Amino acid sequence: MLRIAVGLYRESQDDWESAAAWAQEVEKLGIDSIWSAETWGIDGITPLARIASSTTSLRLGTGILQIGARTPAALAMTALGMQSISNDRFLLGLGVSGVAIVEGWHGVPFERPVTRTKETIEIIKMIAAGDRLEYSGSLYKLPLPGGEGRAIKPSGKSRNVPIWLASLGPQNLRITGALADGWIGTSFMPETANVFFDPMSEAAAKAGRSLDDIEKMVPVALELTEDVEGATKGHAEGYAFTFGAMGTKSNNFYNNAWARQGFADEVNEVQRLWLSGERETAKSRVPLEIATRSNLIGTTDLIMDRLRVYRDAGLDILRVDVRTDGGFAEKLSHLGILMDMVKSINSEESV
């Protein structure tokens, strides 16, 4: 069954009343979850703590907290605190972020991200379960050898902490399959879902479970419009920044993901043009297919068809960014229309 999630919404940068009102209204619509993010501004947890006090059933997820910005124990304590104040509605979304943020903002070496992810998840699970913290990994050794620390048992009560992992590369996708409760995807087309699902499924099977044990979520933009051609072009042009400016010239996780889905030549050319200063040309070179297959654009009939493709590919949740010229009320109205469409396709028999 397909479900819908949304991100935070504020009418101005410091307007947290509108953020709380947005959460309350989307909860009434039956939205599954609301997700925060962090880059180099406000952290990802504080907004969710504010929203937790204004809602009762909406799940609250971080998409994502940056691995490397906090110790595994700090992440675990934060997650346990959020579970306590939200009545266990919190979803701990984690990701390695990128070298520009990790080294430029946090001043932490961006090294061995796959190992760091695996060990971080294992330590969080130990703490959440109430186990005494003794861990001997490649990166984390607890207590610190040769020091005066000792193995400590968590003082709070144990709680289930669902861990969601943002992963794109095959190695991190395998960690998701083996250890995570949910997947936060991006750069995703349902027609090529196997690029992401196969590594997860293989690792899940080795861990004694299946792909169905992992909730799978990807982002989409929603634009209800009769001007399908114009809207598609606008969305396609927006990807030029991702291909050209995200990551580094030699390592852009998003470009790598699109390359594995058959667009290597196209994204490499867009990146080349962007980095050479030919940004308008770069925008024009993004394939329209990328926009149409990774978003919900057009009339209700077109969007219904796309929802069926996502459903049949095995997606559980679409995290929707509503694109309108209006504000709060119009975004809610379009979300309501989408929710009606989702209910309709969920009532159909999946092909």
Order of alpha helices (4+ residues) and beta strands (2+ residues): beta-alpha-beta-alpha-beta-beta-alpha-beta-alpha-alpha-beta-beta-beta-alpha-beta-alpha-beta-alpha-alpha-alpha-alpha-alpha-beta-alpha-beta-alpha
